[in-house]
Amino acid sequence: MSDAELQERRCEIAYLDEGEGEPIMLVHGFASTKSVNWVYPTWVSELKKNGRRVIALDNRGHGDSAKLYDSANSIPFRSWPAMSPR
Protein backbone atom coordinates (compact mmCIF):
# COMPACT_ATOMS: atom_id res chain seq x y z
CA MET A 1 0.00 0.00 0.00
CA SER A 2 1.45 3.36 -0.99
CA ASP A 3 1.54 6.45 1.24
CA ALA A 4 -0.96 8.11 -1.10
CA GLU A 5 -3.35 5.18 -0.74
CA LEU A 6 -2.93 5.22 3.03
CA GLN A 7 -3.66 8.97 3.08
CA GLU A 8 -6.95 8.43 1.21
CA ARG A 9 -8.06 5.93 3.85
CA ARG A 10 -7.07 7.97 6.87
CA CYS A 11 -9.22 7.82 9.95
CA GLU A 12 -9.82 10.55 12.51
CA ILE A 13 -8.50 9.53 15.92
CA ALA A 14 -9.81 11.22 19.08
CA TYR A 15 -7.26 11.88 21.81
CA LEU A 16 -6.57 14.00 24.85
CA ASP A 17 -3.27 15.72 25.57
CA GLU A 18 -3.11 17.21 29.05
CA GLY A 19 -0.52 18.22 31.59
CA GLU A 20 3.15 19.13 31.33
CA GLY A 21 6.33 17.18 31.84
CA GLU A 22 7.57 13.85 30.54
CA PRO A 23 4.89 12.41 28.22
CA ILE A 24 3.20 9.09 28.76
CA MET A 25 0.86 7.54 26.18
CA LEU A 26 -2.14 5.54 27.38
CA VAL A 27 -3.78 3.07 24.98
CA HIS A 28 -6.99 1.33 25.98
CA GLY A 29 -7.81 -2.34 25.43
CA PHE A 30 -10.35 -4.03 23.19
CA ALA A 31 -13.94 -2.72 23.31
CA SER A 32 -13.06 0.17 25.60
CA THR A 33 -12.30 3.90 25.37
CA LYS A 34 -9.84 6.44 26.74
CA SER A 35 -12.51 7.64 29.16
CA VAL A 36 -13.43 4.19 30.50
CA ASN A 37 -9.82 3.05 30.97
CA TRP A 38 -8.00 6.25 31.87
CA VAL A 39 -10.23 9.27 32.66
CA TYR A 40 -13.02 7.86 34.87
CA PRO A 41 -10.69 5.75 37.09
CA THR A 42 -8.62 8.98 37.58
CA TRP A 43 -5.39 7.73 35.97
CA VAL A 44 -5.15 10.90 33.88
CA SER A 45 -5.59 13.26 36.83
CA GLU A 46 -3.18 11.26 39.04
CA LEU A 47 -0.49 11.23 36.38
CA LYS A 48 -0.90 14.98 35.80
CA LYS A 49 -0.62 15.60 39.56
CA ASN A 50 2.66 13.72 39.43
CA GLY A 51 4.12 15.96 36.74
CA ARG A 52 3.38 13.96 33.60
CA ARG A 53 2.03 15.02 30.24
CA VAL A 54 -0.73 12.50 29.47
CA ILE A 55 -1.72 11.51 25.95
CA ALA A 56 -4.61 9.05 25.66
CA LEU A 57 -6.34 8.02 22.46
CA ASP A 58 -9.47 6.24 21.37
CA ASN A 59 -8.43 3.50 18.94
CA ARG A 60 -10.18 3.62 15.58
CA GLY A 61 -13.74 2.42 15.83
CA HIS A 62 -13.84 3.09 19.60
CA GLY A 63 -15.07 6.00 21.71
CA ASP A 64 -14.94 9.33 19.89
CA SER A 65 -12.70 8.13 17.03
CA ALA A 66 -14.13 7.57 13.55
CA LYS A 67 -15.99 4.34 12.91
CA LEU A 68 -15.10 2.62 9.64
CA TYR A 69 -18.14 0.52 8.83
CA ASP A 70 -17.21 -0.02 5.17
CA SER A 71 -14.62 -2.81 5.02
CA ALA A 72 -13.13 -1.10 1.94
CA ASN A 73 -11.99 1.71 4.29
CA SER A 74 -10.15 -0.63 6.65
CA ILE A 75 -6.38 -0.67 6.62
CA PRO A 76 -4.93 -4.13 7.31
CA PHE A 77 -2.57 -4.16 10.27
CA ARG A 78 0.31 -5.32 8.08
CA SER A 79 -0.05 -2.08 6.10
CA TRP A 80 0.39 0.31 9.03
CA PRO A 81 3.67 2.09 8.26
CA ALA A 82 4.76 2.50 11.89
CA MET A 83 4.24 -1.19 12.59
CA SER A 84 5.75 -2.63 9.42
CA PRO A 85 8.70 -4.95 9.94
CA ARG A 86 11.95 -3.36 8.85
C-alpha positions in Angstrom: 0.0 0.0 0.0 1.5 3.4 -1.0 1.5 6.4 1.2 -1.0 8.1 -1.1 -3.4 5.2 -0.7 -2.9 5.2 3.0 -3.7 9.0 3.1 -6.9 8.4 1.2 -8.1 5.9 3.8 -7.1 8.0 6.9 -9.2 7.8 10.0 -9.8 10.6 12.5 -8.5 9.5 15.9 -9.8 11.2 19.1 -7.3 11.9 21.8 -6.6 14.0 24.9 -3.3 15.7 25.6 -3.1 17.2 29.1 -0.5 18.2 31.6 3.1 19.1 31.3 6.3 17.2 31.8 7.6 13.8 30.5 4.9 12.4 28.2 3.2 9.1 28.8 0.9 7.5 26.2 -2.1 5.5 27.4 -3.8 3.1 25.0 -7.0 1.3 26.0 -7.8 -2.3 25.4 -10.4 -4.0 23.2 -13.9 -2.7 23.3 -13.1 0.2 25.6 -12.3 3.9 25.4 -9.8 6.4 26.7 -12.5 7.6 29.2 -13.4 4.2 30.5 -9.8 3.1 31.0 -8.0 6.3 31.9 -10.2 9.3 32.7 -13.0 7.9 34.9 -10.7 5.8 37.1 -8.6 9.0 37.6 -5.4 7.7 36.0 -5.2 10.9 33.9 -5.6 13.3 36.8 -3.2 11.3 39.0 -0.5 11.2 36.4 -0.9 15.0 35.8 -0.6 15.6 39.6 2.7 13.7 39.4 4.1 16.0 36.7 3.4 14.0 33.6 2.0 15.0 30.2 -0.7 12.5 29.5 -1.7 11.5 25.9 -4.6 9.0 25.7 -6.3 8.0 22.5 -9.5 6.2 21.4 -8.4 3.5 18.9 -10.2 3.6 15.6 -13.7 2.4 15.8 -13.8 3.1 19.6 -15.1 6.0 21.7 -14.9 9.3 19.9 -12.7 8.1 17.0 -14.1 7.6 13.6 -16.0 4.3 12.9 -15.1 2.6 9.6 -18.1 0.5 8.8 -17.2 0.0 5.2 -14.6 -2.8 5.0 -13.1 -1.1 1.9 -12.0 1.7 4.3 -10.2 -0.6 6.7 -6.4 -0.7 6.6 -4.9 -4.1 7.3 -2.6 -4.2 10.3 0.3 -5.3 8.1 -0.1 -2.1 6.1 0.4 0.3 9.0 3.7 2.1 8.3 4.8 2.5 11.9 4.2 -1.2 12.6 5.7 -2.6 9.4 8.7 -5.0 9.9 11.9 -3.4 8.9 
